[in-house]
Amino acid sequence: MAIDLGRYNIRVNAIAPGVVLSEATKRVTTPQAIEHLKNSTALGRSLEPKDIPGTAVFLASEDAALITGQVLVIDAGLVMPA
């Protein structure tokens, strides 16, 4: 899509969040699993719903004017290329 829509100055990007500790996630996940997830990240923390909107605002801003065709993973460093 980024290739097809770029000629119209339309940027196409995606946000791929990891496990977000929403209230619903907390209800179906054990505290031990949440602690394990947190300890498995490079930043030593879990994602919360408040951690996502800033990325969307950035991608919509002029600061990201030359970013297209990308997937931004927000997961506190849980999954990283080797």
N, C-alpha and C positions, 0 to 999 in steps of 0.2 A: 504494500500500500504506500509506503514511503516513496518508492520510486515512481509510482503512478501519480501520486498527488503532489509531489514536490514541485512540479512545474507550475502548480497553482498556489505556491507558497503555503501549502498545508503540511504541517509537521505531524508525523505519526510515531508515537512512542507508547510504551506500556510500563506500568508499574506492577512488579511482581512481589507482593509482600510475602514474608514467611508467615509463621504461625503468629497471629495477632491475639493477644490475651484480652479478648473482649469478655464481657460478662457471660455470654453464651459459651465461649471456650472454657472459661473458668468452671462453669457448671458441669462440663463433661470431661474435664481433665483433672487428674489427681495432683495434689500439691507436689508429690515426688516427681511426677512427669514434668511439671512446670519448672521445678528446680533443676532437673537434668537438662532440659532445653536451654535454660538460662546459662548453665555452666558449660554448655557445648558451643556457645557463641564466642567469637573473637572479642567482642566487647563486654562479655559477661553480663548481659542483660536481655530481657525479653522485649518484644515489640508490644506496644500498646496502641490503641486506636489513634491517639494523638500524634503518633510518630509518622503517619502517612500523609496527611494533607499538605505539609510543607513541600514534599516532593512534587505533588500535583501542581501546586502554585508555581514552583520553580519551572517545571516543564512548560507551563502556560505563559511564562514571562519572557521578556526580551533577552534575559540572561541566557536563555536556552535557544536563542534564535537559530543556531546552527546545529542543533541536536535533532536528529530525526532517524527513524529506523532502529531505535534502541529500546532495550528492555532494562529498566533499572530495578535491581533486586534490593529489597529492603528487608534484611533479616539479621542485622547485628553481626554479620560475618559467620552465620551458621553454615552456609554453603558457599565455598569459594573455590575457584579453579586452582588446581595444584600446580 
